[in-house]
Amino acid sequence: MKKSVYVLGFIALFILSTGLMFKSMHWPFAGIITVVGFVLFNFMFLPTLFYKLYKSK
């Protein structure tokens, strides 16, 4: 579980940073990639991380 949380976080941040780089270069699909990165980070990574931290206490 611990490793999967970190892998999910890495993937989410990688997609988000790629989208932001595309946005700064004004390349196509930048908005879609950025939104997908934010959704992965906010609705998949953070709840999983907080659940893991809550269960470890």
PDB file of N, CA, C, O and CB in Angstrom:
ATOM      1  N   MET A   1       0.827  -1.196   0.000  1.00  0.00           N
ATOM      2  CA  MET A   1       0.000   0.000   0.000  1.00  0.00           C
ATOM      3  C   MET A   1       0.866   1.253   0.000  1.00  0.00           C
ATOM      4  O   MET A   1       0.567   2.215  -0.707  1.00  0.00           O
ATOM      5  CB  MET A   1      -0.938   0.002   1.207  1.00  0.00           C
ATOM      6  N   LYS A   2       1.936   1.247   0.789  1.00  0.00           N
ATOM      7  CA  LYS A   2       2.777   2.430   0.893  1.00  0.00           C
ATOM      8  C   LYS A   2       3.424   2.757  -0.451  1.00  0.00           C
ATOM      9  O   LYS A   2       3.462   3.915  -0.866  1.00  0.00           O
ATOM     10  CB  LYS A   2       3.851   2.227   1.964  1.00  0.00           C
ATOM     11  N   LYS A   3       3.927   1.733  -1.120  1.00  0.00           N
ATOM     12  CA  LYS A   3       4.592   1.965  -2.392  1.00  0.00           C
ATOM     13  C   LYS A   3       3.595   2.437  -3.446  1.00  0.00           C
ATOM     14  O   LYS A   3       3.918   3.302  -4.260  1.00  0.00           O
ATOM     15  CB  LYS A   3       5.303   0.695  -2.862  1.00  0.00           C
ATOM     16  N   SER A   4       2.396   1.879  -3.439  1.00  0.00           N
ATOM     17  CA  SER A   4       1.401   2.277  -4.436  1.00  0.00           C
ATOM     18  C   SER A   4       0.962   3.724  -4.244  1.00  0.00           C
ATOM     19  O   SER A   4       0.657   4.410  -5.220  1.00  0.00           O
ATOM     20  CB  SER A   4       0.186   1.353  -4.369  1.00  0.00           C
ATOM     21  N   VAL A   5       0.925   4.199  -2.999  1.00  0.00           N
ATOM     22  CA  VAL A   5       0.569   5.600  -2.739  1.00  0.00           C
ATOM     23  C   VAL A   5       1.622   6.520  -3.340  1.00  0.00           C
ATOM     24  O   VAL A   5       1.286   7.523  -3.971  1.00  0.00           O
ATOM     25  CB  VAL A   5       0.428   5.864  -1.217  1.00  0.00           C
ATOM     26  N   TYR A   6       2.871   6.190  -3.149  1.00  0.00           N
ATOM     27  CA  TYR A   6       3.937   7.036  -3.676  1.00  0.00           C
ATOM     28  C   TYR A   6       4.000   6.985  -5.202  1.00  0.00           C
ATOM     29  O   TYR A   6       4.278   8.000  -5.842  1.00  0.00           O
ATOM     30  CB  TYR A   6       5.276   6.617  -3.087  1.00  0.00           C
ATOM     31  N   VAL A   7       3.748   5.830  -5.783  1.00  0.00           N
ATOM     32  CA  VAL A   7       3.724   5.722  -7.244  1.00  0.00           C
ATOM     33  C   VAL A   7       2.574   6.543  -7.811  1.00  0.00           C
ATOM     34  O   VAL A   7       2.743   7.238  -8.813  1.00  0.00           O
ATOM     35  CB  VAL A   7       3.597   4.245  -7.683  1.00  0.00           C
ATOM     36  N   LEU A   8       1.409   6.468  -7.181  1.00  0.00           N
ATOM     37  CA  LEU A   8       0.261   7.262  -7.618  1.00  0.00           C
ATOM     38  C   LEU A   8       0.560   8.757  -7.515  1.00  0.00           C
ATOM     39  O   LEU A   8       0.196   9.522  -8.408  1.00  0.00           O
ATOM     40  CB  LEU A   8      -0.981   6.912  -6.785  1.00  0.00           C
ATOM     41  N   GLY A   9       1.208   9.174  -6.451  1.00  0.00           N
ATOM     42  CA  GLY A   9       1.587  10.578  -6.295  1.00  0.00           C
ATOM     43  C   GLY A   9       2.581  11.022  -7.343  1.00  0.00           C
ATOM     44  O   GLY A   9       2.477  12.127  -7.873  1.00  0.00           O
ATOM     45  N   PHE A  10       3.552  10.165  -7.649  1.00  0.00           N
ATOM     46  CA  PHE A  10       4.529  10.503  -8.673  1.00  0.00           C
ATOM     47  C   PHE A  10       3.863  10.653 -10.032  1.00  0.00           C
ATOM     48  O   PHE A  10       4.150  11.599 -10.766  1.00  0.00           O
ATOM     49  CB  PHE A  10       5.623   9.444  -8.737  1.00  0.00           C
ATOM     50  N   ILE A  11       2.978   9.728 -10.368  1.00  0.00           N
ATOM     51  CA  ILE A  11       2.286   9.789 -11.659  1.00  0.00           C
ATOM     52  C   ILE A  11       1.425  11.043 -11.741  1.00  0.00           C
ATOM     53  O   ILE A  11       1.416  11.723 -12.767  1.00  0.00           O
ATOM     54  CB  ILE A  11       1.418   8.531 -11.873  1.00  0.00           C
ATOM     55  N   ALA A  12       0.704  11.352 -10.670  1.00  0.00           N
ATOM     56  CA  ALA A  12      -0.160  12.534 -10.662  1.00  0.00           C
ATOM     57  C   ALA A  12       0.658  13.811 -10.820  1.00  0.00           C
ATOM     58  O   ALA A  12       0.291  14.690 -11.600  1.00  0.00           O
ATOM     59  CB  ALA A  12      -0.980  12.591  -9.367  1.00  0.00           C
ATOM     60  N   LEU A  13       1.751  13.918 -10.092  1.00  0.00           N
ATOM     61  CA  LEU A  13       2.569  15.122 -10.200  1.00  0.00           C
ATOM     62  C   LEU A  13       3.289  15.208 -11.538  1.00  0.00           C
ATOM     63  O   LEU A  13       3.513  16.304 -12.050  1.00  0.00           O
ATOM     64  CB  LEU A  13       3.577  15.168  -9.074  1.00  0.00           C
ATOM     65  N   PHE A  14       3.655  14.069 -12.106  1.00  0.00           N
ATOM     66  CA  PHE A  14       4.280  14.074 -13.426  1.00  0.00           C
ATOM     67  C   PHE A  14       3.302  14.569 -14.487  1.00  0.00           C
ATOM     68  O   PHE A  14       3.661  15.391 -15.330  1.00  0.00           O
ATOM     69  CB  PHE A  14       4.787  12.671 -13.785  1.00  0.00           C
ATOM     70  N   ILE A  15       2.067  14.071 -14.447  1.00  0.00           N
ATOM     71  CA  ILE A  15       1.055  14.510 -15.409  1.00  0.00           C
ATOM     72  C   ILE A  15       0.747  15.988 -15.206  1.00  0.00           C
ATOM     73  O   ILE A  15       0.605  16.732 -16.176  1.00  0.00           O
ATOM     74  CB  ILE A  15      -0.234  13.667 -15.272  1.00  0.00           C
ATOM     75  N   LEU A  16       0.643  16.413 -13.960  1.00  0.00           N
ATOM     76  CA  LEU A  16       0.357  17.813 -13.667  1.00  0.00           C
ATOM     77  C   LEU A  16       1.479  18.724 -14.148  1.00  0.00           C
ATOM     78  O   LEU A  16       1.209  19.763 -14.750  1.00  0.00           O
ATOM     79  CB  LEU A  16       0.134  18.004 -12.173  1.00  0.00           C
ATOM     80  N   SER A  17       2.716  18.359 -13.899  1.00  0.00           N
ATOM     81  CA  SER A  17       3.835  19.193 -14.343  1.00  0.00           C
ATOM     82  C   SER A  17       3.964  19.194 -15.860  1.00  0.00           C
ATOM     83  O   SER A  17       4.345  20.207 -16.448  1.00  0.00           O
ATOM     84  CB  SER A  17       5.138  18.709 -13.714  1.00  0.00           C
ATOM     85  N   THR A  18       3.651  18.075 -16.497  1.00  0.00           N
ATOM     86  CA  THR A  18       3.653  18.039 -17.961  1.00  0.00           C
ATOM     87  C   THR A  18       2.586  18.970 -18.517  1.00  0.00           C
ATOM     88  O   THR A  18       2.835  19.696 -19.479  1.00  0.00           O
ATOM     89  CB  THR A  18       3.426  16.605 -18.470  1.00  0.00           C
ATOM     90  N   GLY A  19       1.400  18.954 -17.918  1.00  0.00           N
ATOM     91  CA  GLY A  19       0.332  19.849 -18.351  1.00  0.00           C
ATOM     92  C   GLY A  19       0.697  21.305 -18.170  1.00  0.00           C
ATOM     93  O   GLY A  19       0.402  22.133 -19.031  1.00  0.00           O
ATOM     94  N   LEU A  20       1.341  21.629 -17.051  1.00  0.00           N
ATOM     95  CA  LEU A  20       1.751  23.013 -16.823  1.00  0.00           C
ATOM     96  C   LEU A  20       2.849  23.438 -17.791  1.00  0.00           C
ATOM     97  O   LEU A  20       2.888  24.592 -18.219  1.00  0.00           O
ATOM     98  CB  LEU A  20       2.229  23.191 -15.385  1.00  0.00           C
ATOM     99  N   MET A  21       3.740  22.514 -18.139  1.00  0.00           N
ATOM    100  CA  MET A  21       4.760  22.836 -19.133  1.00  0.00           C
ATOM    101  C   MET A  21       4.116  23.076 -20.494  1.00  0.00           C
ATOM    102  O   MET A  21       4.479  24.018 -21.200  1.00  0.00           O
ATOM    103  CB  MET A  21       5.803  21.707 -19.226  1.00  0.00           C
ATOM    104  N   PHE A  22       3.153  22.220 -20.865  1.00  0.00           N
ATOM    105  CA  PHE A  22       2.426  22.415 -22.115  1.00  0.00           C
ATOM    106  C   PHE A  22       1.706  23.757 -22.101  1.00  0.00           C
ATOM    107  O   PHE A  22       1.663  24.453 -23.115  1.00  0.00           O
ATOM    108  CB  PHE A  22       1.423  21.271 -22.346  1.00  0.00           C
ATOM    109  N   LYS A  23       1.140  24.120 -20.949  1.00  0.00           N
ATOM    110  CA  LYS A  23       0.403  25.379 -20.820  1.00  0.00           C
ATOM    111  C   LYS A  23       1.336  26.570 -21.022  1.00  0.00           C
ATOM    112  O   LYS A  23       0.961  27.547 -21.671  1.00  0.00           O
ATOM    113  CB  LYS A  23      -0.283  25.466 -19.441  1.00  0.00           C
ATOM    114  N   SER A  24       2.536  26.498 -20.478  1.00  0.00           N
ATOM    115  CA  SER A  24       3.472  27.614 -20.625  1.00  0.00           C
ATOM    116  C   SER A  24       3.976  27.750 -22.058  1.00  0.00           C
ATOM    117  O   SER A  24       4.349  28.842 -22.486  1.00  0.00           O
ATOM    118  CB  SER A  24       4.651  27.435 -19.679  1.00  0.00           C
ATOM    119  N   MET A  25       3.989  26.637 -22.804  1.00  0.00           N
ATOM    120  CA  MET A  25       4.422  26.676 -24.201  1.00  0.00           C
ATOM    121  C   MET A  25       3.264  26.920 -25.171  1.00  0.00           C
ATOM    122  O   MET A  25       3.470  27.037 -26.379  1.00  0.00           O
ATOM    123  CB  MET A  25       5.117  25.378 -24.558  1.00  0.00           C
ATOM    124  N   HIS A  26       2.029  26.997 -24.623  1.00  0.00           N
ATOM    125  CA  HIS A  26       0.817  27.188 -25.434  1.00  0.00           C
ATOM    126  C   HIS A  26       0.635  26.066 -26.450  1.00  0.00           C
ATOM    127  O   HIS A  26       0.244  26.306 -27.592  1.00  0.00           O
ATOM    128  CB  HIS A  26       0.871  28.534 -26.159  1.00  0.00           C
ATOM    129  N   TRP A  27       0.923  24.838 -26.022  1.00  0.00           N
ATOM    130  CA  TRP A  27       0.743  23.677 -26.878  1.00  0.00           C
ATOM    131  C   TRP A  27      -0.681  23.150 -26.739  1.00  0.00           C
ATOM    132  O   TRP A  27      -1.352  23.425 -25.744  1.00  0.00           O
ATOM    133  CB  TRP A  27       1.768  22.577 -26.531  1.00  0.00           C
ATOM    134  N   PRO A  28      -1.143  22.394 -27.735  1.00  0.00           N
ATOM    135  CA  PRO A  28      -2.517  21.873 -27.653  1.00  0.00           C
ATOM    136  C   PRO A  28      -2.669  20.829 -26.540  1.00  0.00           C
ATOM    137  O   PRO A  28      -1.704  20.183 -26.132  1.00  0.00           O
ATOM    138  CB  PRO A  28      -2.928  21.257 -28.998  1.00  0.00           C
ATOM    139  N   PHE A  29      -3.912  20.688 -26.065  1.00  0.00           N
ATOM    140  CA  PHE A  29      -4.303  19.738 -25.016  1.00  0.00           C
ATOM    141  C   PHE A  29      -3.693  20.049 -23.655  1.00  0.00           C
ATOM    142  O   PHE A  29      -3.716  19.200 -22.764  1.00  0.00           O
ATOM    143  CB  PHE A  29      -3.911  18.348 -25.424  1.00  0.00           C
ATOM    144  N   ALA A  30      -3.152  21.244 -23.479  1.00  0.00           N
ATOM    145  CA  ALA A  30      -2.545  21.599 -22.195  1.00  0.00           C
ATOM    146  C   ALA A  30      -3.586  21.660 -21.093  1.00  0.00           C
ATOM    147  O   ALA A  30      -3.330  21.211 -19.976  1.00  0.00           O
ATOM    148  CB  ALA A  30      -1.821  22.935 -22.299  1.00  0.00           C
ATOM    149  N   GLY A  31      -4.741  22.202 -21.388  1.00  0.00           N
ATOM    150  CA  GLY A  31      -5.795  22.304 -20.378  1.00  0.00           C
ATOM    151  C   GLY A  31      -6.292  20.950 -19.926  1.00  0.00           C
ATOM    152  O   GLY A  31      -6.525  20.728 -18.737  1.00  0.00           O
ATOM    153  N   ILE A  32      -6.454  20.040 -20.879  1.00  0.00           N
ATOM    154  CA  ILE A  32      -6.939  18.696 -20.548  1.00  0.00           C
ATOM    155  C   ILE A  32      -5.924  17.957 -19.678  1.00  0.00           C
ATOM    156  O   ILE A  32      -6.298  17.323 -18.691  1.00  0.00           O
ATOM    157  CB  ILE A  32      -7.224  17.892 -21.834  1.00  0.00           C
ATOM    158  N   ILE A  33      -4.659  18.035 -20.037  1.00  0.00           N
ATOM    159  CA  ILE A  33      -3.617  17.344 -19.271  1.00  0.00           C
ATOM    160  C   ILE A  33      -3.514  17.927 -17.864  1.00  0.00           C
ATOM    161  O   ILE A  33      -3.345  17.188 -16.894  1.00  0.00           O
ATOM    162  CB  ILE A  33      -2.255  17.444 -19.992  1.00  0.00           C
ATOM    163  N   THR A  34      -3.617  19.249 -17.754  1.00  0.00           N
ATOM    164  CA  THR A  34      -3.550  19.891 -16.444  1.00  0.00           C
ATOM    165  C   THR A  34      -4.728  19.482 -15.566  1.00  0.00           C
ATOM    166  O   THR A  34      -4.551  19.201 -14.381  1.00  0.00           O
ATOM    167  CB  THR A  34      -3.515  21.410 -16.599  1.00  0.00           C
ATOM    168  N   VAL A  35      -5.926  19.449 -16.139  1.00  0.00           N
ATOM    169  CA  VAL A  35      -7.109  19.047 -15.372  1.00  0.00           C
ATOM    170  C   VAL A  35      -6.996  17.594 -14.926  1.00  0.00           C
ATOM    171  O   VAL A  35      -7.335  17.270 -13.788  1.00  0.00           O
ATOM    172  CB  VAL A  35      -8.386  19.247 -16.205  1.00  0.00           C
ATOM    173  N   VAL A  36      -6.528  16.724 -15.799  1.00  0.00           N
ATOM    174  CA  VAL A  36      -6.349  15.313 -15.428  1.00  0.00           C
ATOM    175  C   VAL A  36      -5.334  15.195 -14.283  1.00  0.00           C
ATOM    176  O   VAL A  36      -5.536  14.413 -13.354  1.00  0.00           O
ATOM    177  CB  VAL A  36      -5.881  14.476 -16.659  1.00  0.00           C
ATOM    178  N   GLY A  37      -4.258  15.961 -14.349  1.00  0.00           N
ATOM    179  CA  GLY A  37      -3.274  15.942 -13.270  1.00  0.00           C
ATOM    180  C   GLY A  37      -3.846  16.420 -11.950  1.00  0.00           C
ATOM    181  O   GLY A  37      -3.596  15.815 -10.908  1.00  0.00           O
ATOM    182  N   PHE A  38      -4.625  17.518 -11.984  1.00  0.00           N
ATOM    183  CA  PHE A  38      -5.258  18.016 -10.760  1.00  0.00           C
ATOM    184  C   PHE A  38      -6.256  17.011 -10.197  1.00  0.00           C
ATOM    185  O   PHE A  38      -6.314  16.810  -8.984  1.00  0.00           O
ATOM    186  CB  PHE A  38      -5.958  19.345 -11.029  1.00  0.00           C
ATOM    187  N   VAL A  39      -7.037  16.384 -11.060  1.00  0.00           N
ATOM    188  CA  VAL A  39      -8.025  15.402 -10.598  1.00  0.00           C
ATOM    189  C   VAL A  39      -7.329  14.203  -9.962  1.00  0.00           C
ATOM    190  O   VAL A  39      -7.739  13.740  -8.897  1.00  0.00           O
ATOM    191  CB  VAL A  39      -8.922  14.939 -11.769  1.00  0.00           C
ATOM    192  N   LEU A  40      -6.286  13.701 -10.603  1.00  0.00           N
ATOM    193  CA  LEU A  40      -5.546  12.576 -10.022  1.00  0.00           C
ATOM    194  C   LEU A  40      -4.958  12.946  -8.666  1.00  0.00           C
ATOM    195  O   LEU A  40      -5.029  12.173  -7.711  1.00  0.00           O
ATOM    196  CB  LEU A  40      -4.430  12.123 -10.968  1.00  0.00           C
ATOM    197  N   PHE A  41      -4.384  14.128  -8.601  1.00  0.00           N
ATOM    198  CA  PHE A  41      -3.733  14.538  -7.360  1.00  0.00           C
ATOM    199  C   PHE A  41      -4.744  14.774  -6.248  1.00  0.00           C
ATOM    200  O   PHE A  41      -4.558  14.289  -5.132  1.00  0.00           O
ATOM    201  CB  PHE A  41      -2.912  15.795  -7.587  1.00  0.00           C
ATOM    202  N   ASN A  42      -5.812  15.513  -6.539  1.00  0.00           N
ATOM    203  CA  ASN A  42      -6.760  15.910  -5.492  1.00  0.00           C
ATOM    204  C   ASN A  42      -7.751  14.827  -5.107  1.00  0.00           C
ATOM    205  O   ASN A  42      -8.146  14.748  -3.944  1.00  0.00           O
ATOM    206  CB  ASN A  42      -7.512  17.113  -5.933  1.00  0.00           C
ATOM    207  N   PHE A  43      -8.163  13.994  -6.045  1.00  0.00           N
ATOM    208  CA  PHE A  43      -9.217  13.028  -5.752  1.00  0.00           C
ATOM    209  C   PHE A  43      -8.733  11.590  -5.643  1.00  0.00           C
ATOM    210  O   PHE A  43      -9.510  10.709  -5.274  1.00  0.00           O
ATOM    211  CB  PHE A  43     -10.262  13.108  -6.800  1.00  0.00           C
ATOM    212  N   MET A  44      -7.471  11.336  -5.954  1.00  0.00           N
ATOM    213  CA  MET A  44      -6.956   9.972  -5.808  1.00  0.00           C
ATOM    214  C   MET A  44      -5.756   9.927  -4.860  1.00  0.00           C
ATOM    215  O   MET A  44      -5.725   9.107  -3.942  1.00  0.00           O
ATOM    216  CB  MET A  44      -6.562   9.405  -7.178  1.00  0.00           C
ATOM    217  N   PHE A  45      -4.772  10.798  -5.074  1.00  0.00           N
ATOM    218  CA  PHE A  45      -3.558  10.723  -4.267  1.00  0.00           C
ATOM    219  C   PHE A  45      -3.774  11.234  -2.843  1.00  0.00           C
ATOM    220  O   PHE A  45      -3.452  10.532  -1.885  1.00  0.00           O
ATOM    221  CB  PHE A  45      -2.449  11.513  -4.929  1.00  0.00           C
ATOM    222  N   LEU A  46      -4.310  12.436  -2.691  1.00  0.00           N
ATOM    223  CA  LEU A  46      -4.457  13.008  -1.353  1.00  0.00           C
ATOM    224  C   LEU A  46      -5.373  12.194  -0.441  1.00  0.00           C
ATOM    225  O   LEU A  46      -5.003  11.949   0.707  1.00  0.00           O
ATOM    226  CB  LEU A  46      -4.984  14.410  -1.462  1.00  0.00           C
ATOM    227  N   PRO A  47      -6.565  11.757  -0.901  1.00  0.00           N
ATOM    228  CA  PRO A  47      -7.376  10.920   0.002  1.00  0.00           C
ATOM    229  C   PRO A  47      -6.687   9.612   0.385  1.00  0.00           C
ATOM    230  O   PRO A  47      -6.793   9.163   1.526  1.00  0.00           O
ATOM    231  CB  PRO A  47      -8.710  10.609  -0.646  1.00  0.00           C
ATOM    232  N   THR A  48      -5.990   9.007  -0.560  1.00  0.00           N
ATOM    233  CA  THR A  48      -5.278   7.762  -0.259  1.00  0.00           C
ATOM    234  C   THR A  48      -4.162   8.006   0.746  1.00  0.00           C
ATOM    235  O   THR A  48      -3.957   7.202   1.656  1.00  0.00           O
ATOM    236  CB  THR A  48      -4.705   7.144  -1.542  1.00  0.00           C
ATOM    237  N   LEU A  49      -3.450   9.097   0.589  1.00  0.00           N
ATOM    238  CA  LEU A  49      -2.376   9.431   1.522  1.00  0.00           C
ATOM    239  C   LEU A  49      -2.927   9.703   2.916  1.00  0.00           C
ATOM    240  O   LEU A  49      -2.392   9.199   3.903  1.00  0.00           O
ATOM    241  CB  LEU A  49      -1.592  10.646   1.021  1.00  0.00           C
ATOM    242  N   PHE A  50      -3.994  10.498   3.005  1.00  0.00           N
ATOM    243  CA  PHE A  50      -4.568  10.800   4.314  1.00  0.00           C
ATOM    244  C   PHE A  50      -5.160   9.555   4.968  1.00  0.00           C
ATOM    245  O   PHE A  50      -5.086   9.407   6.188  1.00  0.00           O
ATOM    246  CB  PHE A  50      -5.639  11.877   4.183  1.00  0.00           C
ATOM    247  N   TYR A  51      -5.739   8.669   4.183  1.00  0.00           N
ATOM    248  CA  TYR A  51      -6.262   7.415   4.726  1.00  0.00           C
ATOM    249  C   TYR A  51      -5.127   6.568   5.290  1.00  0.00           C
ATOM    250  O   TYR A  51      -5.250   5.987   6.368  1.00  0.00           O
ATOM    251  CB  TYR A  51      -7.027   6.629   3.641  1.00  0.00           C
ATOM    252  N   LYS A  52      -4.023   6.505   4.554  1.00  0.00           N
ATOM    253  CA  LYS A  52      -2.871   5.738   5.013  1.00  0.00           C
ATOM    254  C   LYS A  52      -2.312   6.330   6.301  1.00  0.00           C
ATOM    255  O   LYS A  52      -1.971   5.589   7.223  1.00  0.00           O
ATOM    256  CB  LYS A  52      -1.785   5.698   3.930  1.00  0.00           C
ATOM    257  N   LEU A  53      -2.215   7.654   6.378  1.00  0.00           N
ATOM    258  CA  LEU A  53      -1.716   8.294   7.589  1.00  0.00           C
ATOM    259  C   LEU A  53      -2.675   8.098   8.763  1.00  0.00           C
ATOM    260  O   LEU A  53      -2.239   7.923   9.901  1.00  0.00           O
ATOM    261  CB  LEU A  53      -1.491   9.780   7.341  1.00  0.00           C
ATOM    262  N   TYR A  54      -3.979   8.127   8.487  1.00  0.00           N
ATOM    263  CA  TYR A  54      -4.978   7.923   9.539  1.00  0.00           C
ATOM    264  C   TYR A  54      -4.916   6.494  10.084  1.00  0.00           C
ATOM    265  O   TYR A  54      -5.019   6.280  11.292  1.00  0.00           O
ATOM    266  CB  TYR A  54      -6.390   8.225   9.002  1.00  0.00           C
ATOM    267  N   LYS A  55      -4.747   5.519   9.188  1.00  0.00           N
ATOM    268  CA  LYS A  55      -4.695   4.119   9.609  1.00  0.00           C
ATOM    269  C   LYS A  55      -3.409   3.800  10.373  1.00  0.00           C
ATOM    270  O   LYS A  55      -3.398   2.889  11.200  1.00  0.00           O
ATOM    271  CB  LYS A  55      -4.815   3.204   8.395  1.00  0.00           C
ATOM    272  N   SER A  56      -2.336   4.532  10.111  1.00  0.00           N
ATOM    273  CA  SER A  56      -1.071   4.236  10.779  1.00  0.00           C
ATOM    274  C   SER A  56      -1.047   4.735  12.222  1.00  0.00           C
ATOM    275  O   SER A  56      -0.194   4.314  13.004  1.00  0.00           O
ATOM    276  CB  SER A  56       0.078   4.851  10.007  1.00  0.00           C
ATOM    277  N   LYS A  57      -1.974   5.630  12.587  1.00  0.00           N
ATOM    278  CA  LYS A  57      -1.992   6.149  13.963  1.00  0.00           C
ATOM    279  C   LYS A  57      -2.699   5.243  14.898  1.00  0.00           C
ATOM    280  O   LYS A  57      -2.799   5.540  16.089  1.00  0.00           O
ATOM    281  CB  LYS A  57      -2.630   7.491  14.016  1.00  0.00           C
TER     282      LYS A  57
END
